[in-house]
Amino acid sequence: MTELQYQGHLHQLQKQLMANYYAALTASAEGSGEPAAYLLIGGNPVELLRAFDILPVFPEVNALQLAVKKQSLPHIQAAEFMGYSSDNCAYVKADIGQYFAGRKTPFATIPEPSLLLCNYVGCNVYLDWFGHLSEYSGCPAFQLDIPFIRSKSGFPSKDDVDYVMRQLQRLIERCEEITGRQLDEDRLRECVRLSSLTGELWSKIKHLTKHTPAPYDAYFDSVTMMAPLYCLRGTPEGLVFFETAYAEMAERVAANRGPLETERFRYVIEGPPPWPHLRTFRDMFSRWNAVAVASTYSTVGGLWEFGFRHDPDHPLESIACHLLEWNLTNRNFLQRYEQIERYLDEWHASALIIHSVKSCRLFSAGQGDMREYFTKLGVPTLLIESDLEDPRYFSEAQMRTRIDAFFESLGHRALVQEASA
């Protein structure tokens, strides 16, 4: 068998496919490509856009790319100079700043929108964000109103599904106006079929981290797979990527290979990463041989590992259910607790890390209660705070001290348990 390399062919394939995606964005910006629609990661009806050859653009992805390349702060400060508060979502500020700086990101020029599609799923900041983009760009915003899950069952009602499907019908009409052609239902079903197969593979990949050692880090390495999952879902290229990803990760499982030489601690992590300091943040865990076996952040776009699949025989209904039910951002707190409990149990993790994001109320609201809840269950839980976009809110020394103390206590706890066994 050939020598396995960490990240291997998968990492290079991701770079190639995402470079092609960004090239399409730049072509659209230059007027020689497809019309572009801005939309959000949480849930989303990207399959409908693909059926019309409308290029999906994700402002959240653009913002995080700025942060990873350490280019976000000037755009954040420009937005604050315009009047945006220091407490506003840093994704919003980075995106607004880059919009007025020529719509340049490290990888592409972002096209002006032909459609502003605000798929409101869980975060009311989205409404203001896309309202502002509408004012600045002159493009009317199309709002998809997605109800919260209100029933005790935790599932959307039939009325909720019908309500969202009627909105999707109006979205189809808007796409027909933009493109000048009617919906090709066979094309839509094909896009949904590709999404279904992609979701199945992504689910299998996420279940592989139940193995010890986990073949990859389900927080830091999931990022490599999340970009194609969102930006390329519903395309043949996206499916090929996940076929490659699953084969590579399954090979690592067979070889008992993990992302670190030794896997000492298995943990679950809640919240987005601090993108401007991602490598530094990762090193704080890897130095303790700690591997994330599950993460809530990797489910912001969908909960495929818990059973969701798009259905090409019922395309609009399955898209509606994805928006309503099968993504983290539209779940209530009890559902979020249940999700983490399942990870701790089924993925065999011994600790919970909560990364609270200063400028993201969607994630940070209630995380203090979350820490208390899991602590009372006897789960070692650490809550730390920085920001997903703004580099000014990351204290490396303080963060490292708290993480070191936490894993030192976990190690001591393990020794005590072994001695008493």
DAMOJO-V82714 format. One record per pair of residues at least 4 apart in sequence whose C-alpha atoms are under 8 Angstrom apart, sorted by sequence separation. I is the first residue (numbers start at 0). J is the second residue. D is the distance in Angstrom with one decimal. If there is no record, write none. Layout:
BEGIN
[[I	J	D] [I	J	D]]
END
This chain:
BEGIN
[[3	7	7.2] [6	10	5.3] [7	11	7.3] [8	12	6.2] [9	13	6.1] [10	14	6.4] [11	15	6.3] [12	16	6.1] [13	17	6.0] [14	18	5.9] [15	19	6.4] [16	20	6.3] [17	21	6.1] [18	22	6.1] [19	23	6.3] [20	24	6.5] [21	25	6.3] [22	26	6.2] [23	27	6.2] [24	28	6.2] [25	29	6.2] [26	30	6.4] [27	31	5.6] [28	32	7.6] [39	43	6.6] [44	48	7.2] [45	49	6.3] [46	50	6.3] [47	51	6.8] [48	52	6.3] [49	53	5.8] [57	61	6.4] [58	62	6.1] [59	63	6.2] [60	64	6.2] [61	65	6.5] [62	66	6.4] [63	67	6.1] [64	68	6.2] [65	69	6.1] [66	70	5.8] [70	74	7.7] [71	75	6.2] [72	76	6.1] [73	77	6.1] [74	78	6.3] [75	79	6.3] [76	80	6.1] [77	81	6.4] [78	82	6.6] [79	83	4.4] [83	87	6.6] [87	91	7.4] [88	92	6.6] [89	93	6.0] [90	94	6.1] [91	95	6.1] [92	96	5.9] [93	97	6.2] [94	98	6.1] [95	99	6.5] [96	100	6.3] [97	101	6.5] [98	102	4.4] [103	107	6.2] [104	108	6.2] [119	123	7.2] [122	126	7.9] [123	127	7.2] [124	128	6.0] [125	129	6.1] [126	130	6.0] [127	131	6.0] [128	132	6.3] [129	133	6.0] [130	134	6.4] [131	135	6.2] [132	136	5.8] [133	137	5.4] [134	138	7.3] [149	153	7.1] [150	154	6.5] [155	159	6.0] [156	160	6.5] [157	161	6.1] [158	162	6.0] [159	163	6.3] [160	164	6.2] [161	165	6.2] [162	166	6.6] [163	167	6.3] [164	168	6.3] [165	169	6.6] [166	170	6.2] [167	171	6.2] [168	172	6.5] [169	173	6.3] [170	174	6.2] [171	175	6.2] [172	176	6.4] [173	177	6.4] [174	178	6.1] [175	179	5.4] [176	180	7.4] [183	187	6.4] [184	188	6.2] [185	189	6.2] [186	190	6.3] [187	191	6.2] [188	192	6.0] [189	193	6.2] [190	194	6.3] [191	195	6.1] [192	196	6.4] [193	197	6.1] [194	198	6.0] [195	199	6.3] [196	200	6.4] [197	201	6.2] [198	202	6.1] [199	203	6.4] [200	204	6.2] [201	205	6.2] [202	206	6.3] [203	207	6.4] [204	208	7.6] [208	212	7.6] [209	213	6.5] [210	214	7.5] [216	220	5.1] [217	221	5.2] [218	222	6.9] [220	224	7.4] [221	225	6.0] [222	226	6.6] [223	227	7.8] [224	228	6.2] [225	229	6.2] [226	230	5.8] [227	231	4.9] [228	232	5.3] [233	237	6.9] [234	238	6.6] [235	239	6.3] [236	240	6.3] [237	241	6.5] [238	242	6.2] [239	243	6.2] [240	244	6.1] [241	245	5.9] [242	246	6.3] [243	247	6.2] [244	248	6.1] [245	249	5.9] [246	250	6.2] [247	251	6.4] [248	252	6.4] [249	253	6.3] [250	254	6.3] [251	255	6.0] [252	256	6.2] [257	261	7.7] [273	277	5.7] [276	280	6.0] [277	281	6.1] [278	282	6.2] [279	283	6.6] [280	284	7.2] [281	285	6.2] [282	286	5.8] [283	287	7.4] [284	288	6.7] [285	289	5.4] [294	298	7.5] [295	299	7.2] [298	302	5.3] [302	306	7.3] [303	307	4.7] [310	314	5.6] [313	317	6.1] [314	318	6.2] [315	319	6.1] [316	320	6.2] [317	321	6.1] [318	322	6.4] [319	323	6.1] [320	324	5.6] [321	325	4.8] [322	326	7.0] [325	329	7.9] [326	330	7.1] [330	334	5.9] [331	335	6.3] [332	336	6.1] [333	337	6.2] [334	338	6.1] [335	339	6.4] [336	340	6.1] [337	341	6.2] [338	342	6.4] [339	343	6.2] [340	344	6.2] [341	345	5.6] [342	346	5.1] [343	347	5.7] [344	348	6.7] [356	360	7.7] [359	363	6.1] [360	364	5.2] [362	366	7.5] [365	369	6.3] [366	370	6.2] [367	371	6.4] [368	372	6.1] [369	373	6.3] [370	374	6.0] [371	375	6.2] [372	376	6.6] [373	377	6.5] [374	378	5.2] [386	390	7.1] [394	398	6.0] [395	399	5.9] [396	400	6.1] [397	401	6.4] [398	402	6.2] [399	403	5.9] [400	404	6.2] [401	405	6.2] [402	406	6.3] [403	407	6.0] [404	408	6.2] [405	409	6.3] [406	410	6.1] [407	411	6.3] [408	412	6.0] [409	413	6.2] [410	414	6.4] [411	415	6.3] [412	416	6.2] [413	417	6.2] [414	418	6.2] [415	419	6.3] [416	420	6.1] [26	31	5.3] [27	32	4.0] [38	43	7.4] [48	53	5.0] [49	54	7.0] [65	70	5.0] [66	71	4.9] [78	83	5.7] [79	84	6.0] [87	92	7.3] [97	102	5.1] [98	103	7.5] [103	108	4.7] [104	109	7.3] [132	137	8.0] [133	138	5.1] [148	153	6.2] [150	155	7.0] [155	160	6.8] [175	180	5.2] [182	187	7.8] [208	213	4.4] [215	220	6.2] [216	221	6.8] [226	231	7.7] [227	232	6.7] [231	236	7.0] [232	237	5.6] [233	238	7.8] [251	256	5.1] [252	257	7.9] [257	262	7.4] [272	277	6.8] [284	289	5.3] [285	290	7.0] [298	303	8.0] [302	307	6.4] [303	308	6.6] [309	314	7.1] [320	325	6.7] [321	326	6.7] [324	329	6.7] [330	335	6.4] [341	346	7.5] [342	347	7.3] [343	348	4.7] [373	378	5.4] [374	379	6.1] [393	398	7.9] [26	32	4.9] [27	33	5.5] [48	54	7.0] [49	55	7.9] [65	71	5.0] [66	72	7.9] [79	85	6.8] [97	103	6.2] [102	108	5.7] [103	109	6.3] [119	125	6.4] [132	138	7.9] [133	139	5.5] [148	154	6.4] [149	155	7.5] [150	156	7.6] [175	181	5.3] [207	213	6.9] [208	214	6.2] [231	237	4.9] [232	238	7.5] [251	257	7.1] [284	290	7.3] [301	307	8.0] [323	329	6.7] [324	330	7.2] [342	348	7.2] [343	349	6.7] [356	362	6.9] [357	363	7.1] [373	379	7.6] [374	380	6.1] [386	392	5.8] [26	33	7.9] [27	34	6.4] [48	55	7.0] [97	104	7.4] [101	108	7.8] [102	109	5.2] [119	126	6.8] [133	140	5.7] [148	155	5.6] [175	182	6.8] [207	214	7.0] [208	215	7.0] [273	280	7.4] [310	317	5.7] [322	329	8.0] [343	350	7.5] [355	362	7.0] [356	363	5.8] [373	380	6.8] [385	392	5.1] [386	393	6.8] [24	32	7.8] [27	35	7.0] [102	110	7.4] [117	125	6.8] [208	216	7.9] [309	317	5.3] [327	335	7.4] [343	351	8.0] [355	363	5.1] [385	393	5.0] [23	32	6.7] [62	71	7.3] [83	92	7.1] [117	126	6.8] [208	217	7.3] [228	237	6.9] [308	317	7.7] [309	318	6.8] [384	393	7.9] [385	394	7.5] [23	33	7.8] [45	55	6.9] [130	140	6.6] [227	237	6.0] [370	380	6.2] [24	35	7.9] [129	140	6.6] [171	182	7.0] [355	366	7.1] [370	381	7.4] [36	48	7.9] [117	129	6.3] [205	217	7.4] [309	321	7.8] [370	382	6.9] [79	92	7.3] [116	129	7.9] [146	159	6.9] [227	240	7.5] [353	366	7.4] [75	89	6.8] [78	92	5.3] [115	129	6.9] [307	321	7.7] [78	93	7.3] [367	382	7.9] [383	398	7.1] [76	92	7.9] [126	142	7.9] [36	53	6.5] [38	55	6.8] [40	57	6.9] [75	92	4.9] [78	95	6.3] [224	241	8.0] [353	370	7.6] [34	52	7.8] [35	53	5.6] [36	54	6.1] [37	55	6.1] [38	56	6.3] [39	57	5.8] [74	92	6.8] [75	93	4.7] [78	96	5.2] [115	133	7.1] [145	163	6.6] [307	325	6.5] [383	401	7.8] [33	52	6.7] [34	53	5.3] [35	54	4.6] [36	55	5.2] [37	56	4.7] [38	57	5.5] [39	58	7.1] [40	59	7.3] [74	93	4.9] [77	96	5.6] [144	163	7.3] [33	53	5.9] [34	54	6.0] [35	55	6.0] [36	56	5.8] [37	57	5.8] [38	58	7.3] [39	59	7.0] [74	94	7.5] [76	96	7.8] [143	163	7.6] [301	321	7.1] [33	54	6.0] [35	56	6.6] [37	58	6.9] [72	93	7.4] [74	95	7.4] [75	96	6.0] [381	402	7.9] [71	93	5.8] [74	96	4.1] [144	166	8.0] [303	325	7.5] [73	96	7.7] [74	97	5.7] [115	138	6.8] [117	140	6.9] [119	142	7.0] [143	166	6.6] [264	287	7.7] [266	289	7.2] [268	291	6.7] [302	325	5.2] [112	136	7.6] [114	138	6.8] [115	139	6.6] [116	140	6.1] [117	141	6.1] [118	142	6.3] [119	143	5.9] [120	144	7.7] [143	167	7.9] [263	287	7.4] [264	288	6.4] [265	289	5.9] [266	290	6.3] [267	291	5.5] [270	294	7.8] [301	325	5.4] [302	326	5.3] [381	405	7.0] [111	136	7.2] [113	138	6.7] [114	139	7.3] [115	140	4.7] [116	141	5.0] [117	142	4.9] [118	143	4.8] [119	144	5.7] [120	145	5.8] [263	288	5.2] [264	289	4.5] [265	290	5.2] [266	291	4.9] [267	292	6.1] [268	293	6.7] [269	294	5.8] [270	295	6.4] [271	296	5.4] [301	326	4.1] [302	327	7.1] [74	100	7.9] [112	138	6.8] [114	140	7.0] [115	141	5.9] [116	142	6.2] [117	143	6.0] [118	144	6.9] [119	145	5.9] [120	146	7.9] [121	147	7.2] [259	285	7.3] [262	288	5.3] [263	289	5.9] [264	290	6.2] [265	291	5.9] [266	292	6.0] [267	293	5.0] [268	294	4.9] [269	295	5.1] [270	296	5.5] [300	326	5.5] [301	327	6.7] [63	90	7.4] [114	141	7.4] [116	143	7.3] [118	145	7.3] [120	147	8.0] [261	288	6.0] [262	289	6.2] [263	290	7.9] [265	292	6.1] [266	293	7.3] [267	294	5.6] [268	295	6.6] [269	296	6.4] [299	326	5.6] [300	327	7.2] [351	378	7.0] [353	380	7.4] [355	382	6.9] [357	384	6.8] [359	386	8.0] [62	90	5.6] [65	93	7.8] [260	288	7.9] [262	290	6.6] [298	326	6.2] [299	327	4.9] [350	378	5.9] [351	379	6.3] [352	380	5.8] [353	381	6.0] [354	382	6.0] [355	383	6.0] [356	384	5.9] [357	385	6.0] [358	386	6.5] [62	91	7.9] [141	170	7.8] [259	288	6.6] [298	327	5.7] [299	328	5.9] [349	378	7.0] [350	379	5.0] [351	380	4.8] [352	381	5.0] [353	382	4.6] [354	383	5.1] [355	384	4.6] [356	385	5.5] [357	386	5.3] [358	387	7.9] [24	54	7.6] [349	379	7.3] [350	380	6.0] [351	381	6.5] [352	382	6.1] [353	383	6.3] [354	384	5.6] [355	385	6.6] [356	386	4.6] [379	409	7.7] [23	54	8.0] [59	90	6.3] [62	93	5.8] [197	228	7.8] [259	290	8.0] [352	383	7.8] [354	385	7.4] [355	386	7.6] [356	387	6.2] [24	56	7.7] [62	94	5.6] [258	290	7.9] [295	327	7.3] [61	94	7.2] [215	248	7.5] [328	361	7.5] [332	365	7.9] [336	369	7.4] [214	248	6.0] [59	94	7.8] [197	232	7.2] [214	249	7.8] [357	392	7.8] [58	94	6.4] [88	124	7.7] [197	233	7.9] [68	105	7.1] [91	128	6.4] [95	132	7.7] [214	251	5.6] [194	232	5.7] [214	252	5.6] [65	104	6.2] [193	232	7.4] [194	233	4.6] [213	252	7.4] [64	104	7.2] [65	105	6.5] [193	233	5.0] [194	234	7.6] [197	237	7.2] [201	241	6.8] [204	244	7.7] [212	252	7.8] [64	105	6.9] [192	233	7.5] [193	234	6.3] [197	238	5.3] [200	241	6.1] [204	245	5.7] [207	248	7.6] [214	255	7.5] [191	233	6.2] [193	235	6.8] [196	238	7.0] [200	242	6.8] [203	245	7.3] [207	249	7.3] [210	252	7.1] [214	256	5.8] [215	257	5.8] [216	258	6.5] [61	104	6.6] [190	233	4.5] [212	255	6.3] [213	256	7.6] [214	257	4.4] [215	258	5.2] [189	233	7.9] [190	234	6.5] [194	238	7.8] [197	241	6.4] [201	245	7.7] [204	248	7.0] [211	255	7.6] [212	256	6.6] [213	257	5.4] [214	258	6.3] [295	339	7.5] [193	238	6.6] [200	245	6.5] [204	249	7.9] [207	252	7.4] [212	257	5.5] [213	258	7.6] [293	342	6.2] [212	262	6.1] [218	268	7.3] [56	109	7.9] [293	346	7.2] [292	346	6.6] [292	348	7.0] [219	281	7.0] [113	177	7.2] [229	300	7.2] [219	291	7.9] [225	297	7.1] [267	339	7.5] [217	290	7.8] [218	291	5.8] [216	290	5.6] [217	291	5.3] [218	292	7.6] [35	110	6.7] [37	112	6.2] [43	118	6.2] [216	291	5.2] [217	292	5.1] [218	293	6.7] [222	297	7.7] [267	342	6.9] [35	111	7.2] [36	112	5.4] [42	118	7.7] [216	292	6.2] [217	293	5.1] [218	294	5.6] [221	297	6.7] [267	343	6.7] [35	112	5.3] [36	113	5.8] [37	114	6.4] [38	115	6.6] [39	116	7.8] [41	118	7.8] [213	290	7.6] [215	292	8.0] [217	294	6.2] [266	343	7.7] [34	112	7.5] [35	113	5.4] [36	114	4.5] [37	115	5.0] [38	116	5.0] [39	117	6.7] [42	120	7.0] [218	296	7.5] [34	113	5.9] [35	114	6.6] [36	115	5.7] [37	116	5.8] [38	117	5.7] [39	118	6.3] [41	120	6.1] [213	292	6.6] [218	297	7.0] [28	108	6.3] [36	116	6.6] [37	117	7.7] [38	118	6.6] [217	297	7.8] [28	109	5.9] [29	110	7.5] [267	348	6.4] [25	107	5.4] [28	110	3.7] [265	347	7.3] [266	348	4.9] [269	351	7.6] [272	354	7.3] [24	107	6.4] [25	108	4.8] [27	110	5.7] [28	111	6.5] [209	292	7.0] [265	348	4.8] [266	349	5.8] [267	350	6.3] [268	351	5.7] [269	352	6.2] [270	353	6.3] [271	354	7.0] [24	108	6.6] [25	109	6.2] [208	292	5.4] [264	348	7.9] [265	349	6.0] [266	350	4.8] [267	351	4.9] [268	352	4.6] [269	353	4.7] [270	354	5.1] [21	106	6.2] [22	107	6.7] [24	109	5.9] [25	110	6.7] [208	293	7.5] [264	349	7.3] [265	350	7.0] [266	351	5.7] [267	352	6.2] [268	353	5.8] [269	354	6.0] [270	355	6.2] [271	356	7.3] [21	107	5.4] [24	110	6.3] [266	352	7.1] [268	354	7.3] [270	356	7.2] [18	106	7.5] [205	293	7.7] [270	362	6.2] [270	363	7.8] [206	304	7.0] [205	304	6.6] [202	303	5.3] [203	304	7.3] [201	303	7.1] [202	304	4.3] [201	304	7.5] [202	305	7.8] [199	303	7.1] [198	303	5.8] [198	307	7.8] [199	308	7.0] [198	308	6.3] [198	309	7.8] [273	385	6.7] [275	387	7.4] [195	308	5.2] [273	386	5.5] [274	387	5.4] [275	388	6.3] [194	308	8.0] [195	309	4.6] [272	386	7.8] [273	387	4.1] [274	388	5.9] [275	389	7.3] [276	390	7.5] [194	309	6.4] [195	310	6.6] [272	387	5.7] [273	388	6.5] [275	390	5.8] [195	311	7.7] [271	387	6.3] [279	395	8.0] [283	399	6.2] [287	403	7.9] [192	309	7.0] [276	393	7.8] [191	309	6.1] [192	310	6.8] [284	402	7.6] [191	310	6.6] [192	311	5.1] [283	402	7.0] [287	406	7.0] [191	311	5.2] [273	393	7.9] [283	403	7.7] [189	311	7.0] [51	174	7.0] [188	311	4.8] [191	314	6.3] [47	171	7.5] [51	175	7.9] [188	312	7.1] [48	174	7.6] [188	314	6.2] [51	178	7.1] [187	314	7.3] [51	182	6.8] [50	182	7.1] [51	183	7.8] [50	183	6.8] [50	186	5.5] [209	345	7.1] [210	346	7.9] [50	187	4.9] [209	346	4.5] [49	187	7.6] [208	346	6.9] [209	347	6.7] [47	187	6.4] [50	190	6.7] [206	346	7.9] [46	187	6.6] [49	190	6.9] [47	190	8.0] [46	190	5.6] [46	191	6.0] [46	194	7.7] [167	315	7.3] [164	315	6.3] [164	316	6.5] [167	319	7.9] [164	319	6.0] [160	316	7.0] [163	319	5.8] [160	319	6.1] [160	320	6.7] [160	323	7.6] [155	320	7.8] [60	226	8.0] [155	323	6.8] [155	324	6.6] [154	324	6.7] [57	230	7.7] [56	230	7.8] [55	230	7.0] [148	323	7.3] [147	323	7.1] [148	324	7.2] [145	322	6.9] [146	323	6.8] [145	323	6.1] [148	329	7.3] [153	334	7.6] [147	329	6.0] [148	330	6.9] [147	330	7.3] [148	331	7.3] [49	233	7.0] [147	331	7.9] [49	234	7.9] [46	232	7.6] [45	232	7.5] [46	233	5.8] [45	233	7.5] [40	229	6.9] [120	322	7.0] [120	323	7.6] [118	322	8.0] [69	275	5.6] [122	328	7.3] [67	274	5.1] [68	275	7.1] [121	328	5.0] [66	274	5.5] [67	275	4.9] [120	328	6.1] [121	329	4.6] [17	226	7.7] [66	275	4.7] [67	276	7.4] [120	329	5.4] [121	330	7.6] [13	223	7.0] [17	227	7.1] [20	230	7.7] [67	277	7.2] [13	224	7.6] [16	227	7.7] [20	231	7.9] [63	274	6.4] [10	223	7.0] [13	227	7.1] [16	236	7.4] [13	240	7.3] [12	240	7.1] [9	240	7.6] [9	243	6.7] [9	244	6.0] [9	247	7.4] [122	361	5.9] [121	361	7.3] [3	251	7.5] [5	258	6.6] [42	299	7.4] [43	300	7.7] [41	299	5.3] [42	300	5.0] [40	299	7.0] [41	300	4.6] [42	301	6.0] [40	300	5.4] [41	301	7.3] [89	358	5.9] [88	358	4.7] [89	359	7.8] [86	357	7.7] [87	358	6.0] [88	359	5.7] [86	358	5.7] [44	318	5.9] [43	318	7.6] [44	319	7.9] [43	321	7.4] [44	322	7.5] [42	321	5.7] [43	322	5.9] [42	322	4.5] [41	322	7.5] [42	323	7.7] [42	325	7.2] [42	326	5.6] [41	326	6.4] [41	327	7.4] [41	328	6.1] [93	388	7.8] [90	387	7.9] [89	387	7.5] [90	388	6.2] [89	388	5.6] [89	389	6.1] [75	389	7.5] [71	388	6.9] [72	389	6.4] [71	389	7.0] [72	390	6.9] [66	388	5.5] [66	389	7.6] [63	387	7.8] [66	390	8.0] [63	388	6.6] [62	388	7.5]]
END
